[in-house]
């Protein structure tokens, strides 16, 4: 599996989590989860702290982080352009 596939897998897994939270706990809970998780993932990747010290996990976290960032921007009505 190449890097792009690993990053995409992380984004896909995060999308599934967000959909689950939206369906079971509502939009506000999903957005709160996305904000909190995005901050945690960013900190782990930047600091290379556990578990982001492992290359595979770091790439998955990057994919998840990017998905959460896009998700929150869309929900806020902001354009990513």
C-alpha positions as CSV (number, residue, x, y, z in Angstrom):
1,X,0.0,0.0,0.0
2,X,1.4,3.4,-0.9
3,X,1.3,6.6,1.1
4,X,-1.6,8.1,-0.7
5,X,-3.7,5.0,0.0
6,X,-2.8,5.0,3.7
7,X,-3.7,8.7,4.0
8,X,-7.0,8.0,2.2
9,X,-7.8,5.1,4.4
10,X,-7.4,7.4,7.5
11,X,-9.7,9.9,5.9
12,X,-12.3,7.2,5.1
13,X,-12.2,5.8,8.6
14,X,-12.7,9.3,10.1
15,X,-15.7,9.9,7.7
16,X,-17.3,6.7,9.0
17,X,-16.8,7.8,12.6
18,X,-18.3,11.2,11.9
19,X,-21.3,9.7,10.1
20,X,-21.9,7.4,13.0
21,X,-21.8,10.2,15.6
22,X,-24.1,12.4,13.4
23,X,-26.7,9.6,13.2
24,X,-26.5,8.6,16.8
25,X,-25.7,11.7,18.8
26,X,-26.5,14.6,16.4
27,X,-24.7,17.3,14.4
28,X,-23.4,19.3,17.4
29,X,-21.8,16.2,18.9
30,X,-20.1,15.3,15.6
31,X,-18.7,18.8,15.3
32,X,-17.5,18.9,18.9
33,X,-15.8,15.5,18.3
34,X,-14.3,16.7,15.1
35,X,-12.8,19.8,16.7
36,X,-11.4,18.0,19.7
37,X,-10.0,15.1,17.7
38,X,-8.5,17.3,15.0
39,X,-6.6,19.2,17.7
40,X,-5.4,15.9,19.3
41,X,-4.3,14.4,15.9
42,X,-2.4,17.6,15.0
43,X,-0.6,17.8,18.2
44,X,0.4,14.1,18.0
45,X,1.7,14.5,14.4
46,X,3.6,17.7,15.0
47,X,5.2,16.4,18.1
48,X,5.6,12.9,16.7
49,X,4.3,11.7,20.0
50,X,3.0,8.2,20.5
51,X,1.4,6.7,18.5
52,X,2.3,9.1,15.7
53,X,6.0,8.2,15.9
54,X,5.2,5.2,13.8
55,X,5.2,6.1,10.1
56,X,2.0,4.1,9.2
57,X,0.0,5.5,12.1
58,X,1.3,9.0,11.4
59,X,0.1,8.8,7.8
60,X,-3.3,7.6,8.9
61,X,-3.5,10.4,11.4
62,X,-2.6,12.9,8.7
63,X,-5.5,11.6,6.6
64,X,-7.9,11.8,9.5
65,X,-6.7,15.3,10.4
66,X,-7.2,16.5,6.8
67,X,-10.7,15.0,6.6
68,X,-11.7,16.6,9.9
69,X,-10.4,20.0,8.8
70,X,-12.4,19.8,5.6
71,X,-15.5,18.6,7.5
72,X,-15.3,21.5,9.9
73,X,-14.7,24.1,7.2
74,X,-17.8,22.8,5.2
75,X,-19.9,22.9,8.3
76,X,-18.9,26.5,9.0
77,X,-19.8,27.4,5.4
78,X,-16.3,28.3,4.5
79,X,-14.7,27.5,1.2
80,X,-11.4,25.7,1.0
81,X,-10.4,27.5,-2.2
